[in-house]
Amino acid sequence: MILFLYNLFIFLMIPVLITRIIFKSFNDKDYRSNFLNRFGIYNSKADNSIWFHAVSLGEVISSVRIVNKILENHDVILTVSTPTGLREANKIFGSRLKVVYAPWDFILFSLGFFRSFNPKALILFETEIWPSMVSIAHSKNIPIILSNARMSEKSYKNYKKLSPLSKKTISKISIIYTQSKSHASRFEKLGAPVEKIECVGSVKFDIDSSSRESSSNNSKPFILAASTHPGEDEIIIDAYKNIIEDNPEIGLVIAPRHPERAYAIKKLLDKTNLNGRILQEIPKDIANESIEIINGTGMLRELYSKAQLAFVGGSLFQSNGGHNIIEPALERCPFIVGPHMHNFQDILKLFVDEDACLQTDKNLDVLSGFKDLLNNNSLRENMSSKAFEICLENKGSTDKQCSGIIEMINKKEVIS
């Protein structure tokens, strides 16, 4: 009954979902591409593949190692929900797998996906727990794996409000690989059997670091504002205007979370009489002439490796919950985050406890954080060294998860 009511709600929401896609497509026309995928309609077929769902850009990038490992022995259908995720997945994997939009979680749409691709296992990445999707997979007796699972306190409270549906859905998952013990505890409270939960850490630590590029390769060292959201850009630009009064040699690079926002940020700069240019790729002389705005994906690691210091966005306002702080740590780039990091609470604690990053209590502290780091070379060096060591100490989650996933899939195939 509860699943029926859930599907009735999704059915009634379809006009809203369609309208949302139309409005989003004004900024990114790729929201309109392959639109029928959202209804579970696909122009290709497959059989006996692994269905791997990674909702957006960040999840696609973080899941690369796991997907690559699975591809060694199995075909994969990768689903995403956003155009940035779709483009990045196609760029990373090319023809090695099929990338499509996931269907909206109405049971008939999800059944359409199963009819087209007949997956032999379902892997959901991080917090993508969709009742209809999980229910159909469970009814077909295929393994359901929640990989790199996280359940923030905020998400836990939301799932708790729908306890009957959450418990029923989570209990159907075959194995949950959590990033920390606190995440594991929240899943258990929501109804996951303790024997189905394994705490293995985060795969984000397993990305190889590139060699740190000295900012001396550019005539101007720069501050990187990474993965910013609306409202954060204004704060960063105001802080930068203050900084260049005493540090005119410092440049600024803004890489918005959603690249299509580059033009809106350029308009902000125009209003402040600051010069800015939009880039689709990283030039050798980045930050040499003006404030740079990145209109593209897949460039953050290189930018972190070049930057003097960074601000990691999505953290100044509660609605966003923060973004990946392991990338700057691996690139030995000292970084600042805002007060709202509930999506990465446990990971952030590792860094805060070791003084391996700066976390501001309020928006105005971004400026003082920038100044503290710019004016103290030893602080920057100590912070980046500690952050890098934390990353080295927490590697290994990918191998643990892949071993378990492949063993479960192989075991199922033998039984079948």
N, C-alpha and C positions, 0 to 999 in steps of 0.2 A: 504493500500500500504506500509506504513512504517513498519508494522509487517511482511509483506512478505519479504521486503528487509532485515530486521533483521534476519529472519529465513534463508534466502539465505546465509547471512554472516556466521551464525552458521554452516550451512551445509558445506560450503567451509572450515571451520575451523576444521571439524571433524578429518582429518588426523593429524593435529597439536595436537589436544586434545588426540588422541590415543598415539601419540609419547611421549607426556608429561607424560602420565600415565606409559608407558613402562619405561621411564628413572627414574621416581620416584620409581618404583617398585624395582629398583636395591638396594635402601636403605631400602625399606619397602615392602616386598612381598605381604602384604595385599592390596596394590593398585591393584593387579591383581585379587584378590578374588572377586567373584560376579561381574565380569567385565561387564556382559550383563545388569546389573542394569543401567549402564550409558546410554544404548540405550532404556531404558524403558521396559526391559524384566525381569520378575520376576517369580520365581518358586513357588510363593504362591499367594493366593487370599484373599480378605477381602471385606467387604461391610459395608457402613454406619459408617466408622471410621473418626476420625479427622486426617488430614494430618498436621503434625508439622515438619517444616524444620529448623534445626539448623546446620549451615554449618560445623563447626569444633569443636575441643576440648573445647575451651573457651565458645562457645555458648551452647554446650551441658550441661556443668557444670552450667552455669548461668541460664539456663531455667528449671532446675530440679524441682523447686517448682511449677512453672506454669504447667508443664507436670503432676506432681503428683496430682495436684488439678483437672485437667481435667480427669485424669484416675479414679477419684472417681465415675464418672457417664457416661464416654464415653470410647470407645476403641480408641487407638492412633496408627498411623503409623508414626514413627519418621524417617526422612531422614537426612542424613549427606553427606558430600562430601569428607571427609578424613578418612583414617584408624584409626588415633588416636581418632577422634570423634566417629567412629563406635565402637571401642573397649571400650571406656569409657562409651558410652551409654549402651552397653550390660552389662558391669560390674555394672552400677548403677541400671538399670531397670530389668535385667534378663528376665524372661518370661512374665513380665507384659505388654509388648508391643513388636511390631515387629520393628526391626531396619534394614533399607536397605540404599543403596546408592541412592541419588537423581538422576534422569535422567538429562543428559545434556539438556539445554533449547532449543532444537529443537522441533518444535511443534509435530512431529510424535512420538518422544521419550516421551514427556510429556503426550500425549494422551495414550501411553502405560501404564503409571502409573495409569491414571484415569480408564482405562479399568480393570486393575488388582485389584485396591483397592476401586474404586468408593467412594471417600471421601465425607463427607457431609459438611466439612468446611476446609479451608486452613489457617494455621497460619504460618507466616513467622517471623523469629526471627532476630531483629536488622536491618540489611541492605540487607537482601536477597530478592531483588526485581527483579524477573525474568519475562520478558514480556510474553513469551509463556505460562508459568505456570499460571500466573495471568489471561491472556486472556481466557484460557480454563475454569478456575474456574468461571470467570465472565459469560461466555456463558452458563454455567450450573446453574447459579443463586444460587451459594453457597456462604456463607459469606467468605470474605478474610480479615484476620486481620494481621496487621503489629505490632508485639508485641515488647516492649522494644526498640522502633525504635530510631535509631540515624542517623544523616546525618551530617558528618563533613564538614568543609568548603572545604576541598580537594575533597570529594565525591560529594558535591554540584556542584562544578565547572565541574567535569566530567559528571555528569548527565545533566548539563545545555548545554553541547556541543551536546547532543542528545535530545534536548528539545522536539521535536514533539513526539518521542517515550516515553520519560520519563513522559511527561504530560499525554499521553494516558494511560500508564500503571498505574501510581499512582492514576489517577482519578477513576480507577476501584476498588480500595481497599475500603473495607467497613468501616474500622476504623483504625486509626493510633495512637497508644499509644506511645508518645514520651518521651524521658528521660529528656528533658529540653525545655525551651521556645525558645532557639536559634535553636535547632533541629526542633521544630515545625515551626518556621519561614521559615527555608529552605525548608521544605516540602511544605509549603503554596506557596512559590515562584516557586516551581516546578510544581504547578498545583493542589495540593490537596485542596479540598474545606475545608474551615475553620471549618465547622460543623462536619467534619469527623476526626478532630484532637483533641486529648486530651493529655495534658501534665501531666504525672503521676509519673515522676521520674524513677529511675532505679531499676530493681529487684535485681541487684547485692548487694544492701544494705541490702536485706532481709535474707541473709545467716546468720545463727546463729553462733556466735563466740564460739570457744572451749576455755577451760581454758588455760591461758598462761602457757607454760612450761618453767621453769627456765633453763637457759643454764648451771646451776650448776649440772643438771642431767648428763651432759657430762663433762669429764675432760677438754675439750677444748670448749670455746665459739667459734662461727663461724659466718662468713659473708655468706649470701645466695645470689647467683646470679640467679634470677628466670626468666624463660621464655626467655632465651637468644637466639640470632640469630647469624649467622656467622658474624665475625668481632667484635662482642661484647665480645666474650670469650677471645680474645687476649688482649683486653683493660683491662678486669677484672683481668686476670692472671698477666699482667704487674703491675697493681696497687697492687695486693696482694703481689708480690715479694718485692715491696717497703715497704709495711706495716709491713711485718714480720721481717724486719730489726730492728724495734723498738718494735714490738708487736709479738714476736715469739709464744705466746700462742694462737693466733687467727687462727682458721681453715677456710677453704673455701669449700662451697658446691655449685656446679653448676648444675642447673636443666634446661637443654635446652628446648626451646619451642617444638622442635621435638625430642623426646627421642632417635631416631635412630642415632642422631648426637653424642651420647656419645662417640663412638669409635674415631671419628675425634677429639674430644676434648682431649681424652686420648693421642692421637699422639702429640697434641700441648704441653701437659705437658711433655711428654717424651723429646721433643726438648729443653725444658727449664731446664731439670734436676730436675724437681719437681715430687715427688711421687704422683701418683693418682690411684684410683681404681673405678671401675664401680659398681654401686649398683642397684639391682632390687627392693629392699625394704629398709626401714630406720632402721638401727641397733641402739641399745641403745647407743653405743659408737661412734655415727656418728662424723666425723671430728677428731677422736681421734688419728688416725695413719697417715692419708694422706689427700690429697685433694679428695673430693668425687664428683663423677659425677653420676647423677641420670638418669637411663635408665628405665623410667616408667612414668605413669601418675597418677593423683589423689592423689599426695603426698604433694602438695604445702602448703596446709593449716597446716599440721603437721610440715612441715619444717619452715614455718613462725612462728609458735608458739614456736619453739625452738631457732630460730636464734637471735643473738645479734642485727643484723641490716640486711637490704636487699637492693639489687639493683633490680629494676623491668625492665626486658629487653624489647627489641623491641622499645626502645626509643632513641637509640644513632644515628640511621640512619633514614632518612626521609621516606624510602620505607616501613617501618614497622608500624609506627604510635602508638606504645605503647601497653601495655597490662593492665589487670585488677589490679588497685591499691587498690581496696576495700578489697581484701583478706588480705594483710598485715595489713591494718588499723584495720580490725576486730580482728586480732590476736595480736594487740598491738605491732606490730613489726615496728620500725622506718625504713623508706625507702627513697631511692634516685631514681630519674628517670632522664633520659636524656632530651635533648631539644625537641625531636619530639614525642609529645603525642597527635597528632590531632584526633585520634580515641576516646580519653577520655578527650577532651579539657574542657568541662564544669564540669565534675567530678573533674578533676585535679584542676580547679580554686577554688573549695570549700576548698581544702586542702592547696593550696598555699596561699590563702587569710588569712588563720588562722595559718600560719607557722606550718602546720601539716605534712609537708614533705620537702625534699630538691630537687630542680630541678636544674640540672647543665646546664650551657650554652654551654659547649663544652666537648669533651671526656676527656680532661686532668683533668677536675674538678671532675671526679668520684673519683680520688685518694684523693683530698682535702676533698671531702664530706665524704668519709670513715673515714678519719683521724679526722675530726671535730666531728663526732658522736662517734667514739671509745674513744676519749679523753675527752668527756663531758657527764657524766652520766645524769645530769639534763636536758641537751638538748634532749637526747634520750627519757627520761621519759616524758618530756613536749610534745614532738612531738607525741609520741605514744598515750598519753592521749587525746590530741586534735583530732587526727585522729579517735580514737574510738568514741568520742563524736559526730563527724560529721556523722559517720555511724548510730548511734542511732537516730539522728535527722532526717535522711532521709529514715527511714524504711516505709514500707506500700504500695509500688508500686505493689507488687505481688497480694495482695488482691483486689486492685482497678482493675487491668487488668483481673484477673480471674473472678470477678463478671461481668464485661462487656462482656467478651468472652462467658461465660456460658449463660448469658441472651440472647445474640445474637443467639447462637446455638439453645437454647430452643425455642426462638421466631420463628426461621426459621422452626423448626420441627412442631410446632403448625400450622403454615400457610400451610405447605406441607400436 
